Amino acid sequence: RFRLLVSNMPEGAEWQDLKDFALQKGFEVTYANVFQRENNGTGVLDLATEEELNKALEELNGLDFKGNPIVLEKDPNPPPLR
């Protein structure tokens, strides 16, 4: 999997918001999730290829996401595909 860890999302952000944000920027998203239980503005974004992941790190990191500068980092231990 090509997974980014996402942080600094605003309270109330949903997985669909995160997915739409990346799709609107031209990225092929295979999975998105916002961790609601933690309520700390974190989540994950899976992309189709390693090239997409690296491009997203460069282009999306620090961009405004619903009023907050989004923070992205490569997941060092993504879960295996099922």
C-alpha positions, -999 to +999 in steps of 0.1 A: +000+000+000+010+036-007-002+052+025+001+087+038-005+096+075-025+128+076-026+153+106-037+188+115-072+183+100-099+205+114-124+191+139-154+177+121-135+166+089-149+134+074-132+108+052-152+120+022-138+155+027-102+141+027-108+119-003-125+148-023-096+171-014-071+148-029-093+139-059-098+176-067-060+180-068-058+152-094-047+122-072-060+087-075-072+078-040-078+042-032-088+047+005-093+075+029-101+075+066-104+101+094-099+087+129-130+100+146-125+083+179-092+100+186-108+134+175-073+148+170-074+156+133-056+126+121-063+100+093-048+081+064-049+085+026-040+056+003-029+063-032-026+041-063+011+042-068+044+052-051+047+080-077+013+094-067+024+092-030+056+111-036+038+137-057+011+141-030+038+147-004+053+174-025+021+191-037-004+187-008+017+190+023+009+223+040-020+232+017-052+246+032-077+218+041-109+233+055-090+261+072-060+242+084-026+235+068-026+198+063+004+178+073+014+146+054+040+120+060+047+086+045+034+057+066+066+037+075+045+006+083+014+005+061-009-026+066-006-054+040-032-057+013-058-083+021 
